[in-house]
Amino acid sequence: MRPKSLLVLPAALIDVLAVVVFVVVGQRNHDGSSDVYGIINLAAPFLIALGTSWAVLRTWRGPFNRASFVATWAITVVGGLFLRRVVFDRGIAMAFIIVTVITLGLLLGLGRLLSQKLSPKTNQ
């Protein structure tokens, strides 16, 4: 693994963890299934959107800058909600949209701060 990869790996893993935590907490609050298949099925649209944001934005080049975070957050939320509704045929009530925007913003933002602290010092 290249040295730069070691800097990005915590950010990528913590972003994925943020989406999974969002889904698990939502499932627990709504008495949903907590089996692995159920979690993966519900997280899939947001994980696809997150992966797309990393690829399109080339987030690995600067995962700790504010613009990267905001764009990743926006693409993950909008793309995830779109995929959830259109591809996965699941509901997106206004309350869910609001909770998604706030919760993923907090989890992704806190995750980026944590991953920056866990990574060796960078110039970013």
N, C-alpha and C positions, 0 to 999 in steps of 0.2 A: 504494500500500500504506500502510495506517495505521501510525503509530509502534508501537502495541502489537503489530501483526502482525510487525514486524521483530524484536521480542523473542521471539516464539513460534516463528518459522520455524526457527531453528537447533535447538531442542528437538525439533520434529516431524521434521525431516530426519535428525537423529542417532538418534532412536528407530527410524525406518525402516532406517537404515543398520545399527543394532545387530542387528535381526532378519535382515537380509540377510547380515551377517558370520557370525552364528550358523549359518545354513544353508550358506554357502559352506565354512566350516571343517568342519562336519559332513560335507559331501559329500567334501571332500578327504581327511578321515580315513577314510572308508569307500569310497574309490575310486569315488565316484559321478560322475554326469555333471556337468560344470561349464559346460554350455551355458546360455544365458540362459533358455530355456524351462524347463529342469530346475530352475534356481534359483527362478524365479518360481512354478513348480508346487509346490515344496516350501515356499517361504516364504509362499504364499498363506494358509493357515489362520492363521498367526501375524500376518501383516499385516492380515488381516480383523479378528482379535481386537484388535490394537493400534489400528486405526482406530475400532473400536467403543468401546474404552476411552476414547479421546480424546473421542468424541462424547457418551458417557453421562456421563462425569465432567466434561465441559467443561474439559478439561485446559489449554486455551489461556488460561484465567483465572488459572492459577497453576501453570505447568509446573515450577517449581523448588522447590516445597515437598515435604516428605518424604511427606506423606499422598498427594499426587498421584502421586509415584513408586511408592509401595508398591501403591496400587490399580491403577495402569497395569500394573505388573509382574504382579500377581496375575491380572488379567483377560486379559492377553496370554498368560500361561502356561496357565491353565485353559481359556480360550476356544480358544486355538490347539490344545491337545491334544485338546479335545473335537471341534473341527472336523476336525482331522487324522484322528481315528478314525471319526467318524460320517459326515461329509460327503465327505471325500476318501478314505475307506476305506484308510487306511495304519495301520501298527502303532504302538503306543505301549508298548513294553516298559518295565519298571520302571527299568532303567538309563537309557533315553532320557528318562524323566520326571525323574529326578534330574539328569541333565546339563542338561536344558532349564531346570529351576528355577534351578540354579546359574549357568549360562552367561548366560541372559537377565537374571538379576538383576545380574550383574557388568557386562554390556555396557550394559544400560539405565541402571544406576546411574552408571557411568563416563561414559556419554554425556550424562546430565543434568548432571553436574559440568562436563564440557567445554562443553556448550552454554550453561551459565550463565556460564562464563568468557568465551565468545565474544560473548555478548549484552551490550548496553550495560547499565550499572548499573540495577537494578530495586529496587523496594521490597519484593520478596518474599523 
